[in-house]
């Protein structure tokens, strides 16, 4: 069943928005890979998570086309979806990565600060106990 041509701009808008939001899967994968130090493990998980992200993005595209375009896949829909994913990765993806790195570094500094305070309290308690 062909959909009417009046709904094509709506389908294009939905594909762009779904492409943007499905590219967040790649950002989540990068967050998960952020702390891996070993190159072999990093390579394995990077390839595995990239495959999972591509499958998730493809399934999002399939579901959007199935429900909004009544299963009628056209080449402009595929190009528009891939373009939306690429634009998100280039623009917002880099911004999200910078924010995550800043939050991670601040969290590590905070944890070191808390650890230092706890060690100071413990050492003071030991000094007080030993003096008594």
C-alpha positions in Angstrom: 0.0 0.0 0.0 1.4 3.3 -1.0 1.2 6.3 1.3 -0.1 9.6 0.1 2.5 12.2 -1.0 1.1 14.8 1.5 2.6 12.8 4.4 6.1 12.7 3.0 7.3 15.8 4.8 6.0 14.4 8.1 7.8 11.1 7.4 11.0 13.0 6.6 10.7 14.9 9.9 10.1 11.7 11.9 13.1 10.0 10.2 15.3 13.0 11.0 14.2 13.0 14.7 14.5 9.2 15.0 17.9 9.3 13.4 19.1 11.9 15.9 17.8 9.9 18.9 19.0 6.5 17.6 22.6 7.9 17.2 22.6 8.3 21.0 23.3 4.6 21.1 26.7 5.4 19.8 27.2 7.9 22.6 26.2 5.4 25.2 28.7 2.9 23.7 31.5 5.5 23.8 30.7 6.1 27.5 31.0 2.4 28.2 34.3 2.3 26.4 35.8 5.4 28.1 37.5 3.5 31.0 38.9 0.5 29.2 42.7 0.6 29.4 43.7 -2.6 27.6 43.9 -2.2 23.8 42.9 -5.7 23.0 39.8 -5.6 25.2 39.0 -2.1 23.9 39.2 -3.3 20.3 36.9 -6.3 21.0 34.3 -4.3 22.9 34.5 -1.4 20.4 33.7 -3.7 17.5 31.0 -5.5 19.4 29.3 -2.3 20.6 29.5 -0.8 17.2 27.7 -3.8 15.7 25.1 -3.6 18.4 24.6 0.1 17.8 24.2 -0.4 14.0 21.7 -3.1 14.6 19.7 -0.9 17.0 19.8 2.0 14.6 18.6 -0.3 11.8 15.8 -1.6 13.9 14.7 2.0 14.8 14.7 2.8 11.1 12.7 -0.3 10.3 10.1 0.4 13.0 9.7 4.0 11.9 9.3 3.0 8.3 7.0 0.2 9.2 4.6 2.4 11.2 4.9 5.8 9.5 5.6 4.9 5.9 3.5 1.7 5.9 6.6 -0.4 5.2 7.3 1.4 1.9 11.1 2.0 2.0 12.4 4.6 -0.4 16.0 5.6 -1.0 15.5 9.1 0.2 14.3 7.7 3.6 17.5 5.7 4.0 19.7 8.6 3.0 17.8 11.0 5.3 18.1 8.6 8.3 21.8 8.0 7.8 22.4 11.8 7.3 20.6 12.5 10.6 22.7 9.9 12.4 25.9 11.4 10.9 24.9 15.0 11.8 24.2 14.0 15.4 27.5 12.2 15.7 29.4 15.2 14.3 27.6 17.9 16.3 25.8 16.8 19.5 27.8 13.6 19.8 31.1 15.6 20.4 29.3 17.9 22.8 28.0 14.9 24.8 31.4 13.3 24.9 33.0 16.5 26.3 30.3 16.8 28.9 30.8 13.2 29.9 34.6 13.6 30.2 34.2 16.7 32.4 31.7 14.9 34.6 33.9 11.9 34.9 37.0 13.9 35.8 35.0 15.9 38.4 33.6 12.7 39.9 37.1 11.2 40.2 38.4 14.4 41.9 35.4 14.3 44.3 36.0 10.6 45.1 39.7 11.4 45.8 38.7 14.3 48.0 36.2 12.1 50.0 38.9 9.3 50.3 41.4 11.8 51.6 38.9 13.1 54.2 38.0 9.6 55.3 41.6 8.7 55.7 42.2 11.9 57.8 39.3 11.1 60.0 40.5 7.5 60.5 44.1 8.6 61.2 42.9 11.2 63.8 40.8 8.5 65.5 43.8 6.1 65.6 46.0 8.9 67.1 43.3 9.7 69.7 43.0 6.0 70.6 46.8 5.5 70.8 47.2 8.5 73.0 44.5 7.3 75.5 
